[in-house]
């Protein structure tokens, strides 16, 4: 698939692209791991440039230095030449943030760390173990860019799509997941991060430990506790936090539906969320009994209902697109 225009990619990196341009970039990186890797490299370069300060004269000098590097790099592979051109564009774009870092060999330092891009297939999740023993499950169609070896200051990775993270504890080096305009920062914990480009919203669900969620554009920041979920709106930058059954957000990675002291009505509500169907519980069902355990998540809700029927004293039938749970 043809790479999007340079201006489109630059608007994507700065969060200013239209919905049509966002779809164009998303289709491009979905086409191959090489495309995803190139975008991740550009995002990393833009992130590093955006945090620095410089004067107008330094901008001009830095831009001249970048153009000189581009001329020397023309005999290299085409992808390296493209990276140099993006560096020049980034200097102009972030007038308040490039400076002498470039002149001191910053462009070369971008290539010092070896990065890997892991991508799950369109239909199957994928598990990845990082250098610090952190385990990551990527949902179908998602990708993760990470260094082969983390540096001494922090452990930073970049996510496209949805990932479930079991972060190895290291109090001296925070673990940071970047997804679009949102960063999630932790020391050691378990959480789910869903970067939903279609809805232009990010969702962070915390299972264990604590995380700090930051939105770049508005500088909004919140701390989550276990059982809380943050919703970050890309348009407004607003962060909303609510208590939720966050265990359901992990069902896709371990294929298990958890129940803890749940009555039949709570179980029915859970199935509604997971399968998007209306489940009606008969008034004659005894709500005083609760159940704990796990049921294997399957593509068909009928298989789950059969497992329930073999475990608790209920039966079910379907009518007019609804499922009715009745006493056995």
Secondary structure, 3 states (H helix, E strand, C coil): CCCCCHHHHHHHHCCCCCHHHHHHHHHHHHHCHHHHHHHHHHHHHHHHHHCCCCCHHHHHHHHHHHHHHHHHHCCCCHHHHHHHHHHHHHHHHCCCCCCHHHHHHHHHHCCCCCEEEEECCCCCCEEEECCCCCEEEECCCCEEEEECCCCCCEEEEEEEEEEEEECCCCCCCEEEEEECCEEEEECCCEEEEEEECCCCEEEEEEEECEEEEEECCCCEEEEEECCEEEEEECCCCCEEEEECCHHHHHHHHHCEEEEEEECHHHHHHHHHHHHCCEEEECCCCCCCCCEEEEEECCCCHHHHHHHHHCCCCEEEEEECCEEEEEEC
